[in-house]
Amino acid sequence: MSREFLTLDDLVQRLGRDRRVVEKQVQRGIIPGRRIAGEWRFNETEFTHWLEQDLRSFDDQELAQLESSQNSEELEKTSPLQTLLLPETCQVPLDAGTKPSVLQELVEVAGRTWQLWDPTALLKAIREREEVMSTAFENGVAIPHPRNPLPDSLGQSVIAFGKTLSGVQFGGPRRSTTDLFFLVLARDSRTHLQILARLGRILQKTDFLEELRHAPDGITAHQAIMSADREISALQQ
């Protein structure tokens, strides 16, 4: 069986949930899957896409549970974002006023790490993901990323952050504008989901978004994100 398909046990491990809860979600069609030779099988791309959408409704406890179940080898336990988000990959202000220019600029910012081996392929994949459904949230934040990991295009996983001077029409709910952008380029789905879970927890912190919006430059924005990352890790210890 191709490893692009996951078993029910794989899902339980990935989600960090009780097996009975996962089984009910599968049987009710909440989690997309199909039976093959009498056993449930799940396409990893379909599962990841479903989970990305479901993450929007997760509270901090659910996000923490998901984060701890991924165990990415690339991320540090004490500060998962520290190795992937660098001061030089935080751009404030981001010189862009349209969705295409935002994506282009974010890829260029991420390229400062010299870890983007094929930026053209990555940008194309990010645009294609946005065509499926916008990654923008109602709170003015977007987390663009490729639909599938592209390990052949990356030396290591990278996160880039950018803040535009004014809101951009990025496809947010009810035509809300977006001004805070986290580009996530992960080499594998575990790293991708762990980053999304940690970002989700950070974005739920009281006053964090306001602090980011008042950051005058990339260094200050990076410090704010790292501080929030460490605070969440400290709560888990």
C-alpha positions as semicolon CSV with decimal commas, in nm:
position;residue;x (nm);y (nm);z (nm)
1;M;0,000;0,000;0,000
2;S;0,134;0,341;-0,090
3;R;0,231;0,549;0,213
4;E;0,034;0,842;0,078
5;F;-0,258;0,662;0,243
6;L;-0,302;0,666;0,621
7;T;-0,465;0,404;0,841
8;L;-0,709;0,470;1,124
9;D;-0,422;0,422;1,369
10;D;-0,221;0,685;1,180
11;L;-0,510;0,932;1,214
12;V;-0,542;0,869;1,588
13;Q;-0,170;0,939;1,628
14;R;-0,174;1,246;1,404
15;L;-0,476;1,400;1,576
16;G;-0,378;1,305;1,931
17;R;-0,739;1,207;2,000
18;D;-0,913;0,910;2,155
19;R;-0,961;0,632;1,899
20;R;-1,335;0,614;1,964
21;V;-1,375;0,984;1,887
22;V;-1,183;0,950;1,560
23;E;-1,384;0,642;1,459
24;K;-1,711;0,829;1,508
25;Q;-1,588;1,122;1,299
26;V;-1,486;0,883;1,021
27;Q;-1,814;0,690;1,028
28;R;-2,015;1,013;1,014
29;G;-1,814;1,134;0,715
30;I;-1,662;1,425;0,906
31;I;-1,311;1,302;0,826
32;P;-1,279;1,208;0,457
33;G;-1,186;0,844;0,398
34;R;-1,276;0,530;0,208
35;R;-1,288;0,159;0,277
36;I;-1,036;-0,059;0,093
37;A;-1,054;-0,436;0,148
38;G;-1,276;-0,374;0,451
39;E;-1,039;-0,129;0,622
40;W;-1,044;0,249;0,639
41;R;-0,781;0,431;0,434
42;F;-0,722;0,806;0,419
43;N;-0,545;1,008;0,155
44;E;-0,285;1,218;0,335
45;T;-0,343;1,525;0,119
46;E;-0,722;1,510;0,170
47;F;-0,677;1,458;0,545
48;T;-0,434;1,749;0,580
49;H;-0,662;1,978;0,380
50;W;-0,962;1,881;0,595
51;L;-0,764;1,938;0,914
52;E;-0,643;2,280;0,798
53;Q;-1,004;2,393;0,764
54;D;-1,109;2,235;1,093
55;L;-0,825;2,410;1,277
56;R;-1,013;2,738;1,251
57;S;-1,259;2,612;1,514
58;F;-1,000;2,462;1,753
59;D;-0,952;2,609;2,100
60;D;-0,610;2,625;2,269
61;Q;-0,642;2,282;2,427
62;E;-0,728;2,116;2,097
63;L;-0,445;2,296;1,921
64;A;-0,201;2,193;2,196
65;Q;-0,314;1,832;2,160
66;L;-0,261;1,840;1,785
67;E;0,075;2,013;1,819
68;S;0,212;1,760;2,068
69;S;0,104;1,466;1,851
70;Q;0,316;1,571;1,549
71;N;0,671;1,553;1,692
72;S;0,845;1,712;1,396
73;E;1,218;1,647;1,390
74;E;1,284;1,997;1,256
75;L;1,122;2,190;1,542
76;E;1,263;2,256;1,888
77;K;1,037;2,154;2,174
78;T;1,106;2,468;2,380
79;S;1,038;2,712;2,096
80;P;0,905;2,540;1,782
81;L;0,915;2,851;1,564
82;Q;1,264;2,960;1,663
83;T;1,461;2,761;1,406
84;L;1,228;2,841;1,114
85;L;1,133;3,207;1,165
86;L;1,436;3,435;1,162
87;P;1,471;3,813;1,200
88;E;1,562;3,837;0,832
89;T;1,245;3,653;0,731
90;C;1,022;3,910;0,901
91;Q;0,943;4,205;0,672
92;V;0,771;4,516;0,810
93;P;0,637;4,682;0,611
94;L;0,576;4,432;0,332
95;D;0,579;4,628;0,006
96;A;0,265;4,479;-0,151
97;G;-0,091;4,591;-0,215
98;T;-0,248;4,297;-0,395
99;K;-0,276;3,926;-0,327
100;P;-0,033;3,824;-0,607
101;S;0,225;4,080;-0,494
102;V;0,193;3,968;-0,130
103;L;0,270;3,607;-0,226
104;Q;0,559;3,714;-0,448
105;E;0,711;3,933;-0,177
106;L;0,673;3,664;0,092
107;V;0,856;3,409;-0,122
108;E;1,136;3,662;-0,177
109;V;1,156;3,726;0,198
110;A;1,171;3,351;0,268
111;G;1,442;3,324;0,004
112;R;1,679;3,525;0,224
113;T;1,750;3,197;0,405
114;W;1,894;3,045;0,085
115;Q;1,682;2,738;0,162
116;L;1,440;2,784;-0,129
117;W;1,591;2,569;-0,402
118;D;1,303;2,623;-0,646
119;P;1,118;2,945;-0,557
120;T;0,925;2,940;-0,885
121;A;0,774;2,599;-0,809
122;L;0,697;2,704;-0,452
123;L;0,522;3,025;-0,560
124;K;0,317;2,831;-0,814
125;A;0,212;2,578;-0,548
126;I;0,117;2,856;-0,304
127;R;-0,096;3,028;-0,566
128;E;-0,268;2,701;-0,654
129;R;-0,351;2,644;-0,287
130;E;-0,504;2,990;-0,264
131;E;-0,718;2,915;-0,570
132;V;-0,869;2,616;-0,389
133;M;-0,959;2,825;-0,082
134;S;-0,813;3,138;0,071
135;T;-0,593;3,094;0,378
136;A;-0,716;3,427;0,518
137;F;-0,894;3,446;0,853
138;E;-1,149;3,702;0,964
139;N;-0,902;3,856;1,211
140;G;-0,685;3,998;0,932
141;V;-0,433;3,712;0,933
142;A;-0,347;3,476;0,648
143;I;-0,122;3,169;0,650
144;P;-0,041;3,094;0,284
145;H;0,131;2,764;0,206
146;P;0,147;2,495;-0,065
147;R;-0,128;2,233;-0,055
148;N;0,134;1,957;-0,040
149;P;0,486;1,961;0,105
150;L;0,756;2,014;-0,157
151;P;1,073;1,866;0,000
152;D;1,259;1,872;-0,332
153;S;1,218;2,251;-0,347
154;L;1,339;2,325;0,005
155;G;1,667;2,275;0,190
156;Q;1,479;2,303;0,520
157;S;1,139;2,424;0,632
158;V;1,097;2,804;0,644
159;I;0,851;3,054;0,790
160;A;0,830;3,414;0,668
161;F;0,623;3,694;0,821
162;G;0,509;4,016;0,659
163;K;0,285;4,309;0,757
164;T;0,141;4,542;0,495
165;L;0,076;4,908;0,571
166;S;-0,293;4,864;0,493
167;G;-0,534;4,576;0,448
168;V;-0,526;4,369;0,128
169;Q;-0,817;4,187;-0,032
170;F;-0,689;3,833;0,023
171;G;-1,015;3,638;0,014
172;G;-1,103;3,670;0,382
173;P;-1,455;3,598;0,512
174;R;-1,716;3,864;0,432
175;R;-1,459;4,051;0,221
176;S;-1,252;4,135;0,528
177;T;-0,903;4,265;0,451
178;T;-0,575;4,109;0,557
179;D;-0,256;4,277;0,676
180;L;-0,065;4,006;0,868
181;F;0,085;3,717;0,671
182;F;0,268;3,402;0,781
183;L;0,412;3,205;0,490
184;V;0,466;2,841;0,590
185;L;0,694;2,626;0,375
186;A;0,734;2,283;0,535
187;R;0,921;1,980;0,406
188;D;0,669;1,731;0,549
189;S;0,311;1,723;0,676
190;R;0,404;1,672;1,042
191;T;0,614;1,987;1,048
192;H;0,341;2,171;0,856
193;L;0,066;2,075;1,101
194;Q;0,279;2,141;1,408
195;I;0,360;2,490;1,279
196;L;-0,007;2,560;1,205
197;A;-0,109;2,442;1,552
198;R;0,152;2,657;1,725
199;L;0,065;2,961;1,513
200;G;-0,302;2,906;1,592
201;R;-0,225;2,913;1,964
202;I;-0,014;3,226;1,934
203;L;-0,280;3,407;1,732
204;Q;-0,535;3,338;2,008
205;K;-0,324;3,516;2,270
206;T;-0,486;3,832;2,408
207;D;-0,345;4,153;2,256
208;F;-0,094;3,963;2,038
209;L;-0,237;4,078;1,705
210;E;-0,249;4,436;1,826
211;E;0,116;4,411;1,930
212;L;0,212;4,278;1,587
213;R;0,022;4,555;1,411
214;H;0,210;4,816;1,612
215;A;0,553;4,663;1,539
216;P;0,753;4,931;1,354
217;D;0,995;4,689;1,186
218;G;1,073;4,324;1,124
219;I;1,306;4,291;1,424
220;T;1,033;4,406;1,663
221;A;0,778;4,179;1,499
222;H;1,017;3,883;1,528
223;Q;1,075;3,955;1,895
224;A;0,700;3,966;1,961
225;I;0,642;3,634;1,786
226;M;0,933;3,464;1,963
227;S;0,817;3,597;2,299
228;A;0,467;3,454;2,243
229;D;0,619;3,125;2,128
230;R;0,826;3,096;2,447
231;E;0,533;3,191;2,669
232;I;0,319;2,910;2,530
233;S;0,604;2,661;2,573
234;A;0,652;2,774;2,934
235;L;0,287;2,703;3,010
236;Q;0,333;2,343;2,899
237;Q;0,628;2,274;3,127
